[in-house]
Amino acid sequence: MSKFKTQMQAAKAGTITPEIALVAKKENVDAEKLRQSVACGEVCIPCNVNHKSLSAEGIGRGLRTKINVNLGISGDCNNYDMEMKKVDLALKFGAEAIMDLSNYGKTNTFRRELIERSPAMIGTVPMYDAIGYLEKDLLEITAEDFLKVVRAHASEGVDFMTIHAGINRRAVEAFMRDKRKMNIVSRGGSLLFAWMMMTGNENPFFEHYDEVLDILREYDVTISLGDALRPGCIDDSTDAGQISELIELGALTERAWAKDVQVMVEGPGHMAMNEIAANMQLQKRLCHNAPFYVLGPLVTDIAPGYDHITSAIGGAIAAANGADFLCYVTPAEHLRLPDLDDVKEGIIASKIAAHAADIAKGVPNARDIDNAMAEARHKVDWDEMFKYAIDPDKAKKYFESTPPSDRHTCSMCGKMCAVRTTNLILEGKKVEFCTEK
C-alpha cells in the first residue's frame, strides 16, 4: 500500500490491500465486495502503519460484531503489571480491540508496550492524556497543544482515536436548553465542555478538524467520532443534545471521508430497550451508514455491580439492529476500576451479546459453532461441548464440581436426562430406571 496513505484511499482506487484481503478471509466474504464497502465508508479497517503486530479486523456492515476492552492507568490505581494482565485476558478471549484510557502520568511507555505486543486494534482518547502528557492545567492548554497529543498518539501506532469533535457551540446550546438529570457523563466531553466554557472558545477539535484529519491520514488512524453528549441515564436518552451532536457527527463523517480518513461513530450509553432500534436506524441515516460503536447501551440504571448484564442486553439489541462494535462494560462500571475478574466477566458478556446479534443479522457462518455445540450435546460429548464453549474452563469447572454417576448425563437430571432418554428410544433400546445399576 506504499503509494496510498490509507485503506480508504487504496479502496477508492480499486486496490485490495493485504489488510482487506486478510479481513475478507477472516470474515468469509468476497474481497472485492469488502473493498467497495471500505471505499464508501460502510466498513473501516483500523490499522495504523506503525502498528506492526496488528492482525487487521474489519468493523461495519455485513461483518461480525466486534468488541472492545477498556483498560489503563489511573491516579488511584497505577499498576502497570495488572493492566498488562488485563491485556492478556482480552487477547485470550478474542477481543478485537483494546482502548488504553490511561489518564495518569506519562502514559506513552505503557501505550508503546501495548502496541508492540498486541495483535488487537489499539484505541485511545487523546483528550484524557492531554493534562498528564503536557503537564498543564486544563485552562492553560491551547488548541495547538491538543493537536500535539493527537500527533504523539498517532506516531506511536494507535489504530483509532476517539475525538469529541461534535460537541461544538451549536450542540452545547441544545444541551443547555434541554435540561438533563445527568448532564454530561462523557469524561472527554466534560473536559472539552469545561474548556470551552472557561475560555469562551470553540471546541478545538471542531475548529481545527481539518488539521486533525491531516494527522490521522498521515498514519492511517481511524477517527472514532465521540459522543460527548451521550445519555448517562435512561431519562436523558434521545434528547436534543444527543441528537444535535449526532447531526454534527454526520457532517464530520463526510468531511473525514473526503480526506480518505476512515470513520466510526460512537453511540449512546444508557437507553431504554424500546428506544434502541430506532436510535441505531437514526444513526445510520444521519451518519451515512458509517460503522457504529456503542457503549452498552445500559437498559436500566439500577444495577450497579451487574452492569455487564444491563449492557449485554442493550448491546445485543443494538447490534441486531445495526451497531457494528460493542464496548464492553464490566460489573465494576460506575463503582471502581475493574479487576481481572471484572474484566473477564465484561468480555464474556459482550462476546455473548455480539455473537447473539450476529446470528440475528445472518452474518455468514455465525451459526456454525452453535450447530457444532448442538451436535455435541446430542451425543452428550462433554469434551466436545467444552471445546465450543465461549469459556471452556468455567463450563468444565461447573460440570466437574458435581460429577454425575453416569458421564452421559449431568447432575441436574441424572438418568432422567431428556437427551439420553430420546437417544435410547431412537436406538431401539428400553428406558429403565429402577433396574439399572
Stockholm file with secondary structure:
# STOCKHOLM 1.0

chainA/1-437         MSKFKTQMQAAKAGTITPEIALVAKKENVDAEKLRQSVACGEVCIPCNVNHKSLSAEGIGRGLRTKINVNLGISGDCNNYDMEMKKVDLALKFGAEAIMDLSNYGKTNTFRRELIERSPAMIGTVPMYDAIGYLEKDLLEITAEDFLKVVRAHASEGVDFMTIHAGINRRAVEAFMRDKRKMNIVSRGGSLLFAWMMMTGNENPFFEHYDEVLDILREYDVTISLGDALRPGCIDDSTDAGQISELIELGALTERAWAKDVQVMVEGPGHMAMNEIAANMQLQKRLCHNAPFYVLGPLVTDIAPGYDHITSAIGGAIAAANGADFLCYVTPAEHLRLPDLDDVKEGIIASKIAAHAADIAKGVPNARDIDNAMAEARHKVDWDEMFKYAIDPDKAKKYFESTPPSDRHTCSMCGKMCAVRTTNLILEGKKVEFCTEK
#=GR chainA/1-437 SS CTTCSSHHHHHHTTCCCHHHHHHHHHHTCCHHHHHHHHHHTSEECCCCTTCTTCCCCCEETTSCCEEEEEECCBTTBCCHHHHHHHHHHHHHTTCSEEEECCCSSCTHHHHHHHHHHCSSEEEECHHHHHHHHHTCCGGGCCHHHHHHHHHHHHHHTCSEEEECCSCCHHHHHHHHHSCCSSCCCCHHHHHHHHHHHHHCCCCHHHHTHHHHHHHHHHHTCEEEECCTTCCSSGGGTTCHHHHHHHHHHHHHHHHHHHTTCCEEEEECSBCCHHHHHHHHHHHHHHTTTCCEEEECCBSCSSCTTCHHHHHHHHHHHHHHTTCCEEECCCTTTTTSCCCHHHHHHHHHHHHHHHHHHHHHHTCTTTTHHHHHHHHHHHTTCHHHHHHHSSSHHHHHHHHHHSCCSSTTSCTTTGGGCHHHHHHHHHTTCCCCSSSCC
#=GC SS_cons         CTTCSSHHHHHHTTCCCHHHHHHHHHHTCCHHHHHHHHHHTSEECCCCTTCTTCCCCCEETTSCCEEEEEECCBTTBCCHHHHHHHHHHHHHTTCSEEEECCCSSCTHHHHHHHHHHCSSEEEECHHHHHHHHHTCCGGGCCHHHHHHHHHHHHHHTCSEEEECCSCCHHHHHHHHHSCCSSCCCCHHHHHHHHHHHHHCCCCHHHHTHHHHHHHHHHHTCEEEECCTTCCSSGGGTTCHHHHHHHHHHHHHHHHHHHTTCCEEEEECSBCCHHHHHHHHHHHHHHTTTCCEEEECCBSCSSCTTCHHHHHHHHHHHHHHTTCCEEECCCTTTTTSCCCHHHHHHHHHHHHHHHHHHHHHHTCTTTTHHHHHHHHHHHTTCHHHHHHHSSSHHHHHHHHHHSCCSSTTSCTTTGGGCHHHHHHHHHTTCCCCSSSCC
//
